[in-house]
Amino acid sequence: MIQEGSYISEILDYARFLNSLELLGLVTGLLAVWWLIRQNILTWPAGIIYILASLIIFWREKLYADFALHIFFLAMNIYGWYFWSYAKKSENHKVPVTQINWSTLVILTLLSFVGIALTGYFLSEFTDAALPYWDSATTVLSITGMWLMARKKIENWYFWLIVDVLATGIYYYKGIYFYSILYIIYIALAVSGYLSWKSSMNKRMAL
């Protein structure tokens, strides 16, 4: 009980001195996912602001794989913004939600595991990364999820759910408490996002 109380006290102390950069990341990160669930194109500019704030935070915390990941995210947010704006639209003037086949999903999953092993090894051997393999797991799985998200494939939510669970623990361990809280919220939003996109896809296929 004493240890639990000390954790709560530490989080409350952290909240009182919350860095404005982390607050910006918290707000824009939540908005980006909220708009993503609703298939609103505003998810992309909100995501870009979130990424720029995160780049500074991750460099400061020596989470180098996350830093590199967010550079990729920046490029993918620009691509996603373009794709959602100009790709073939459905009847409601939105790019439709689609899905990949099982064989492609299996291949993507296997490639992700290979990527985690290779990236984790590199970070552990050649950098002072704080949590090389855990950091690599969120990085590689996020790359897969981000690509699927930009292409509006429903399977992106599978990968985001795993990333959100892992990231919650990583950021809490590193003392980035509001990002840890953000990713707890992301877990619920990933479930909500999947159900929303699934409903949208089913309605389109029923027409």
Secondary structure, 3 states (H helix, E strand, C coil): CHHHHHHHHHHHHHHHCCCHHHHHHHHHHHHHHHHHHCCCCCHHHHHHHHHHHHHHHHHHCCCHHHHHHHHHHHHHHHHHHHHHHHCCCCCCCCCCCECCCHHHHHHHHHHHHHHHHHHHHHHHHHCCCCCHHHHHHHHHHHHHHHHHHHCCECCHHHHHHHHHHHHHHHHHHCCCHHHHHHHHHHHHHHHHHHHHHHHHHHHHHHC
